[in-house]
Amino acid sequence: MNYEGKRILVTGGLGFIGSSIAVRLAAMGAKVLVLDSAIRGCGANARNLAGAEVEIIEDDIANAGNHARVLSGIPVVFNMAGEISHINSMRNPLRDLELNTTAQLRFLLALREVSPGARVIYASTRQVYGVPQFLPITEAHHVNPIDFNGVHKNAAASYHRLFSESGDFDATVLRFTNVYGPRMALNVPEQGVLGHFFRRALLGDPIEIFGDGKQTRDPVYIDDVVDACLRCAAREKLPHIYMNVGGPAAIPLAEMAATVAAAGGCPLRYREFPEGHKSIDIGSYSTDSTRIGETIGWSTNTSFVDGVANTLAYYRAEFEHYLDAPDAARLRP
Ligand SMILES: NC(=O)c1ccc[n+]([C@@H]2O[C@H](COP(=O)([O-])OP(=O)(O)OC[C@H]3O[C@@H](n4cnc5c(N)ncnc54)[C@H](O)[C@@H]3O)[C@@H](O)[C@H]2O)c1
């Protein structure tokens, strides 16, 4: 993978996954441009890019056409902008449609004008599969999302497929499972279970498990996700548009919570599913990542235990930048 001197666009580059890609690319000598609207309710955090040599345009990807000169002739795009919250999408479907679908279509139409043929890696989600009919889930599993976020993200993924099939771009859609690690937002509500676990562990508050905690997830550490994205973009015209990116093991939520609680030194608590959560719970999930392994030689390197330790170490040093002021005050010596 030689990204040295290459111009690369990272959308959503102030957020968790986008910034992790941007930081890694900048360290490899790439000329990184970030396009991010820093919209409230998502995980944008200027601290995520601290110390990295990147250019930032703070704007909606829907307005990419206004930045035609700077976006012209970009060979590689990591398209990570999006709203990740399933709960928020149920509360406000039109906002989710705007951010995850309309903005994506506007972005791709503008990009096609100024950077035709670009290699585009799009961040899709396991949520498009809906309730698993078999486990682990392969790309052959039907797409049947059970929340608006999944529907809208799937539409955006289909735009990438269409543009790719028509020769406008060379796109790959990566379907991520739950991603965790340094730079994920801890203080943004409804962004997923692991951010909640890490915040509680840092503060020493009880970690809450909804229901019996027997449903599995296969969390994947951010460094492994960055590897998948960079390896993918370095290869052209892959035989598949869609590829799953899963973690190293399927783990019951109660066990995940216990691992984080043990590393953080905090108690565990069981409770009923809160209002709105049960109807969009997909039950157990685990990924079959064989396709991406065979196609680009990717596999995970980080176990959940190691990833949790790395993540907590990062936030112990950086809590001032990732917790709200009253929470941060609790951690100051
Ligand atoms: N984190 C996960 O576990 C996970 C799992 C599956 C898929 N994904 C996908 O990966 C992508 C990145 O997720 P993340 O965890 O980094 O989220 P995040 O909230 O940390 O970052 C998303 C970033 O996108 C920006 N953004 C959103 N809509 C935008 C728009 N229209 N124009 C410009 N900027 C916009 C936000 O400001 C934010 O900085 C998302 O598309 C998400 O759906 C994430």
The ligand as an SDF file (V2000), in Angstrom:
LIG
                    3D

 44 48  0  0  0  0  0  0  0  0999 V2000
  -19.0890    2.9030   14.2620 N   0  0  0  0  0  0  0  0  0  0  0  0
  -19.6460    1.7640   13.8770 C   0  0  0  0  0  0  0  0  0  0  0  0
  -19.7360    0.8060   14.6590 O   0  0  0  0  0  0  0  0  0  0  0  0
  -20.1610    1.5950   12.4720 C   0  0  0  0  0  0  0  0  0  0  0  0
  -20.7000    0.3490   12.1130 C   0  0  0  0  0  0  0  0  0  0  0  0
  -21.1900    0.1890   10.8170 C   0  0  0  0  0  0  0  0  0  0  0  0
  -21.1270    1.2350    9.9150 C   0  0  0  0  0  0  0  0  0  0  0  0
  -20.6010    2.4310   10.2840 N   0  0  0  0  0  0  0  0  0  0  0  0
  -20.5810    3.5250    9.3030 C   0  0  0  0  0  0  0  0  0  0  0  0
  -19.2940    4.1150    9.2770 O   0  0  0  0  0  0  0  0  0  0  0  0
  -19.4080    5.5140    9.0310 C   0  0  0  0  0  0  0  0  0  0  0  0
  -18.6020    6.2700   10.0700 C   0  0  0  0  0  0  0  0  0  0  0  0
  -19.1190    5.9720   11.3590 O   0  0  0  0  0  0  0  0  0  0  0  0
  -18.4530    6.5870   12.6660 P   0  0  0  0  0  0  0  0  0  0  0  0
  -18.5890    5.5670   13.7320 O   0  0  0  0  0  0  0  0  0  0  0  0
  -17.1260    7.1490   12.3430 O   0  0  0  0  0  0  0  0  0  0  0  0
  -19.4860    7.7610   12.9730 O   0  0  0  0  0  0  0  0  0  0  0  0
  -19.2050    9.2090   13.5860 P   0  0  0  0  0  0  0  0  0  0  0  0
  -20.5140    9.7740   13.9820 O   0  0  0  0  0  0  0  0  0  0  0  0
  -18.1120    9.1520   14.6000 O   0  0  0  0  0  0  0  0  0  0  0  0
  -18.6450   10.0150   12.3390 O   0  0  0  0  0  0  0  0  0  0  0  0
  -19.4580   10.3530   11.2600 C   0  0  0  0  0  0  0  0  0  0  0  0
  -18.9890   11.6970   10.7560 C   0  0  0  0  0  0  0  0  0  0  0  0
  -19.7360   12.0140    9.5800 O   0  0  0  0  0  0  0  0  0  0  0  0
  -20.0700   13.3780    9.6160 C   0  0  0  0  0  0  0  0  0  0  0  0
  -21.2540   13.5600    8.7680 N   0  0  0  0  0  0  0  0  0  0  0  0
  -22.4570   12.9430    8.8850 C   0  0  0  0  0  0  0  0  0  0  0  0
  -23.2670   13.3060    7.8850 N   0  0  0  0  0  0  0  0  0  0  0  0
  -22.5480   14.1700    7.1170 C   0  0  0  0  0  0  0  0  0  0  0  0
  -22.8200   14.8630    5.9250 C   0  0  0  0  0  0  0  0  0  0  0  0
  -24.0110   14.7510    5.3000 N   0  0  0  0  0  0  0  0  0  0  0  0
  -21.8690   15.6600    5.4120 N   0  0  0  0  0  0  0  0  0  0  0  0
  -20.6560   15.7840    6.0180 C   0  0  0  0  0  0  0  0  0  0  0  0
  -20.3360   15.1380    7.1510 N   0  0  0  0  0  0  0  0  0  0  0  0
  -21.2760   14.3260    7.6810 C   0  0  0  0  0  0  0  0  0  0  0  0
  -20.3090   13.7040   11.0760 C   0  0  0  0  0  0  0  0  0  0  0  0
  -20.1410   15.0800   11.3480 O   0  0  0  0  0  0  0  0  0  0  0  0
  -19.2520   12.8400   11.7510 C   0  0  0  0  0  0  0  0  0  0  0  0
  -18.0530   13.5480   11.9680 O   0  0  0  0  0  0  0  0  0  0  0  0
  -20.9050    5.8620    9.0710 C   0  0  0  0  0  0  0  0  0  0  0  0
  -21.3440    6.0270    7.7380 O   0  0  0  0  0  0  0  0  0  0  0  0
  -21.5360    4.6370    9.6960 C   0  0  0  0  0  0  0  0  0  0  0  0
  -22.8360    4.3820    9.2110 O   0  0  0  0  0  0  0  0  0  0  0  0
  -20.1160    2.6290   11.5500 C   0  0  0  0  0  0  0  0  0  0  0  0
  1  2  1  0
  2  3  2  0
  2  4  1  0
  4  5  1  0
  4 44  2  0
  5  6  2  0
  6  7  1  0
  7  8  2  0
  8  9  1  0
  8 44  1  0
  9 10  1  0
  9 42  1  0
 10 11  1  0
 11 12  1  0
 11 40  1  0
 12 13  1  0
 13 14  1  0
 14 15  2  0
 14 16  1  0
 14 17  1  0
 17 18  1  0
 18 19  2  0
 18 20  1  0
 18 21  1  0
 21 22  1  0
 22 23  1  0
 23 24  1  0
 23 38  1  0
 24 25  1  0
 25 26  1  0
 25 36  1  0
 26 27  1  0
 26 35  1  0
 27 28  2  0
 28 29  1  0
 29 30  1  0
 29 35  2  0
 30 31  1  0
 30 32  2  0
 32 33  1  0
 33 34  2  0
 34 35  1  0
 36 37  1  0
 36 38  1  0
 38 39  1  0
 40 41  1  0
 40 42  1  0
 42 43  1  0
M  CHG  2   8   1  16  -1
M  END
$$$$
